[in-house]
């Protein structure tokens, strides 16, 4: 196993876990799926005009925002509670991108509340695409935190 880029910082176990399993990685799967799915449902709505897809986007964005906030709270608690995580710039980068992504997702959700069909073109689609790009970037940063910096990993005895 490759060591952390900072030789003074080895694997850093999490304190926010259930039965030894970190909560944050468990909770992020739903917001990732929901927010990426919203872009897909926006595109399908623009292709065929069925209001079902516009309504689906509204629900996916709302669910992704709520679940993302819950995942973000666990990640923030972990960031602030574990010194080895706070000391890594990669963790702070992930935090900032994730908060910005949730802000865009929330704005997109609020934008659609009144008329979810008319709100898709063009601004709803732009915000969904930006959110999808930010989800991808935050996920890439999060993967680096786990695999390169070994956050949430306990050393084998």
C-alpha positions, 0 to 999 in steps of 0.5 A: 500500500502506498503511503500518504504524500506527507510522511508525517501523516500516516493512515488516519482513522475516522471518528464518525463511524458505525461499527468501524465503518465511516459514515460519510462515504456511506451517505454520499452515494445517494446525493451523487446518484440523485444529482447526476440523475437530475442532469440526465432527466433534464436532458430527457425532458428536453428531448421528449417534452414529457412533464414526468421528466421535469418533475423527476428532475425537481425531486432528484435535485431536492433529494440530492440537496437534502441527502448531500447536506446530511452527508456534508454534515457528517463530513464536516464533523469528521473534518473538524473532529480529526486533527489528521484530516484537518491538516490536509489541504486536500480535505479542505479542497473537498470541503469547499467544492462540496459546499459550493456544489450544494449551494448550486444544487439548492439554487437549482431546486429553488429555481424550479419550485414554481414552474418545474417545466419552464425552469429547465431551459436554459438556467435549470439545465446550466445549473444541473450541468454545473452541479454534475461537474462539481459532483464529479470533481468533489468525488475525485477529490474525495477519492484522493483523500481516501486512496492517496491520503488514507483518510478513514483507513486503519492500519492493519496490525 
